[in-house]
């Protein structure tokens, strides 16, 4: 408590000054003292918590904001700064310093300290904090970005550049670091351009400057100046032109692939995409932006000539944000044609045609799902997607990503379906797609087919049609996504609103469980069977009657093959109910079945959820088991275990 007393003594001068200035009353000062004492007491305990420091700092920030408001409202005359003018801010910094002594490894705390210091205008302090943080955490890109931003805000581009270059050397795999470095250099060039414009320095400003000087100079002086200008002016003008055309930024961009050559962790496609989006959206003159994009895409072609994402990025570069009217229509048409050609070329050259197809599907999805896009353009894209699938089909090439995306978009754009030129064959497409060799086992394609049929009102009226498609999907799909197909038609807990829907969902699950029992030799049996049992446990708790819940549990236990995790799911589902709804009979029977599979886990779970008297019985039972074990007479079916079972 001596440290708390010391901190209280440090507060007296500032609080007295606040009262003398009329900013706080004596009663308010007492309340401040009381709150600060509580905070200080929390900080000196044996195990300090970061939240205690943050709450204390937040309280001091609120006090400082209130002080400033009252100074503004009372319109106090300016005078020599006194202790209360800076004490509250200084205390905030002091709290963060104390916190960082205990939590040096907490990067978020360092960032909060930097932001608070920035907010209060403590420029030199921000620099010192950033330096200390970077010494402790040299592999955190965000700290370099914050430090460089601080230097730039105080007109120190050289220091900002040095920080970002150092950060890239230590974190060359960070796309964010490269993006911020390019952004900083673009800002530097833009700042130079504006500054030269204010000073009247232009690309062809030599004659203009020469004419203005001749009015007040002797002939020999003018001749000497002209001689110097002839020797140096062309070089200076050329250097300025290169800077304004982005020579510095181009150099930075050109170094990124060099880093990736020896740093495999640097994701090249993500890097080029981030730089492309940055250049496209940065407020800069159009010639400057065009020059940088040309340079970036030249590098992209050299570095990743066959990557699907890179191909799409190069083809869609003209589709800039804000493009409308005829320019948008022409740009989309060109991009769509070039992407379809890229897919077909990949199929001819037999190189990553599936990836290229998925990339084109994502392109179509992005534009078709835009709410403000004209319906005629959406129809054009959907027709183009279908035509590409047909052309590839003639070459005996089936791409599940294209087919599944086509069905998914048709399901989401039902209003446009009657206007499609191939509407007459639309009902046959899902079955045709799923019958291809590549599509037979593709879970995503089958789910897209099911979603398409569910969006069709005619198919909904004929429920057997959707049931048949779902049954075929369960029989056809193999692999890691098989669970998505099996649980496609199972209602979630959020969709269950009443007792009837609960029973309907349980009936669906039991039908699936019976079907899964016929595939016990399949590698995926256990995964599917367990998931269906887990879902049955989650849904059965919504049955109002405990008798119905117990009957449901017995039916599942006797008819199917639950393991220990399934019994655990039933136990936890029942114990999650409120005390009024939960049934001890259900819990006891589930526990008994679970204990026969996993006595330790069952006993621990029962102990957590049991009442005090039952918990004591469990503890006594375990004590007897341990005593028997020490004597070498332990028996899992012995008296101790039986006592736990009774509990």
Order of alpha helices (4+ residues) and beta strands (2+ residues): alpha-alpha-alpha-alpha-alpha-alpha-alpha-alpha-alpha-alpha-alpha-alpha-alpha-alpha-alpha-alpha-alpha-alpha-alpha-alpha-alpha-alpha-alpha-alpha-alpha-alpha-alpha-alpha-alpha-alpha-alpha-alpha-alpha
